[in-house]
Amino acid sequence: YFFTYLTLFIGGVGAYYLILTIIRERIKNVVNKSREFLALSGALFYILNLATLQQYYTPFEVFMVHFAALPWLFLTAINYFKKPNIKNAAVAALVLFLSAQVWNQAFCSLIICQ
């Protein structure tokens, strides 16, 4: 159960930071507490979505890694395209490497089926 709850936590934190980054860039005249509340609301929606609850009810490891990695993939892509340097490229490469388990299942099934 540790891995399941860890991916749920990592995905929620990633959604929080992704939404906070988008709100900071798009909405300039909102108070800081309102930004944090909007980001927290979005992260809670990401975690408590009915489709997410359904997928976590019958755990499938590939979905769990995808759930945890998706906000971080978007966040690192936004940071790299906003400011392309070696540090942002290294962080994006690290997140892509850590989320490689998502794509492993699809590639393995293609190799086995053929």
C-alpha positions as CSV (number, residue, x, y, z in Angstrom):
1,Y,0.0,0.0,0.0
2,F,2.9,2.3,0.5
3,F,3.6,2.7,-3.3
4,T,-0.1,3.3,-3.9
5,Y,-0.4,6.2,-1.4
6,L,3.0,7.5,-2.4
7,T,1.9,7.9,-6.0
8,L,-1.4,9.5,-4.9
9,F,0.6,12.0,-2.8
10,I,3.2,12.8,-5.4
11,G,0.5,13.3,-8.0
12,G,-1.5,15.7,-5.8
13,V,1.6,17.7,-4.9
14,G,2.6,17.9,-8.6
15,A,-0.9,19.1,-9.5
16,Y,-0.7,21.7,-6.8
17,Y,2.6,23.1,-8.1
18,L,1.5,22.9,-11.7
19,I,-1.8,24.8,-11.1
20,L,0.1,27.3,-8.9
21,T,2.6,28.0,-11.6
22,I,-0.1,28.4,-14.2
23,I,-2.1,30.8,-12.0
24,R,1.0,32.9,-11.2
25,E,1.7,33.3,-14.9
26,R,-1.9,33.9,-16.1
27,I,-3.6,35.8,-13.3
28,K,-1.5,38.7,-11.9
29,N,-4.1,40.6,-9.8
30,V,-5.1,37.8,-7.5
31,V,-4.0,37.8,-3.8
32,N,-1.4,35.2,-2.9
33,K,-3.8,33.3,-0.5
34,S,-6.4,33.1,-3.3
35,R,-3.8,31.6,-5.6
36,E,-2.9,29.0,-3.0
37,F,-6.6,28.2,-2.4
38,L,-7.3,27.8,-6.1
39,A,-4.2,25.5,-6.5
40,L,-5.3,23.5,-3.5
41,S,-8.8,23.1,-4.9
42,G,-7.5,22.0,-8.2
43,A,-5.1,19.5,-6.6
44,L,-7.9,18.1,-4.5
45,F,-10.0,17.7,-7.6
46,Y,-7.2,15.9,-9.3
47,I,-6.9,13.5,-6.4
48,L,-10.6,13.0,-5.7
49,N,-11.8,12.7,-9.2
50,L,-14.2,9.8,-9.6
51,A,-12.1,8.3,-12.4
52,T,-9.0,8.4,-10.2
53,L,-10.9,6.9,-7.3
54,Q,-12.1,4.1,-9.6
55,Q,-8.6,3.4,-10.8
56,Y,-7.1,3.4,-7.3
57,Y,-9.9,1.0,-6.1
58,T,-8.4,-1.7,-8.3
59,P,-4.7,-0.7,-8.4
60,F,-2.8,-1.0,-11.6
61,E,0.8,0.1,-11.3
62,V,1.1,1.7,-14.7
63,F,-1.8,4.0,-14.0
64,M,-0.5,4.9,-10.6
65,V,2.9,6.0,-12.0
66,H,1.1,7.9,-14.8
67,F,-1.1,9.7,-12.3
68,A,2.0,10.7,-10.2
69,A,4.1,11.7,-13.2
70,L,1.7,13.6,-15.4
71,P,1.6,16.9,-13.5
72,W,5.4,16.8,-13.0
73,L,5.9,16.2,-16.8
74,F,3.8,19.2,-17.6
75,L,5.5,21.3,-15.0
76,T,9.0,20.5,-16.2
77,A,8.0,21.1,-19.8
78,I,6.6,24.5,-18.9
79,N,9.7,25.4,-17.0
80,Y,12.0,24.2,-19.8
81,F,10.1,26.0,-22.6
82,K,9.9,29.2,-20.5
83,K,13.6,29.2,-19.7
84,P,15.6,26.7,-21.7
85,N,18.9,26.0,-19.9
86,I,20.9,23.0,-18.7
87,K,19.3,22.8,-15.2
88,N,15.7,22.7,-16.6
89,A,16.7,20.2,-19.2
90,A,18.3,18.0,-16.5
91,V,15.2,18.2,-14.3
92,A,13.0,17.3,-17.3
93,A,15.2,14.4,-18.2
94,L,15.1,13.2,-14.6
95,V,11.3,13.3,-14.5
96,L,11.1,11.5,-17.8
97,F,13.4,8.8,-16.6
98,L,11.5,8.3,-13.4
99,S,8.2,8.1,-15.3
100,A,9.5,5.6,-17.8
101,Q,7.6,2.8,-16.1
102,V,4.4,4.3,-17.6
103,W,5.6,3.5,-21.1
104,N,7.3,0.2,-20.2
105,Q,4.0,-1.8,-20.2
106,A,3.0,-0.6,-23.7
107,F,6.4,-1.5,-25.2
108,C,6.5,-4.9,-23.5
109,S,3.0,-5.8,-24.8
110,L,4.0,-4.8,-28.3
111,I,7.1,-6.9,-28.2
112,I,5.3,-9.9,-26.7
113,C,2.4,-9.8,-29.1
114,Q,4.5,-9.8,-32.2
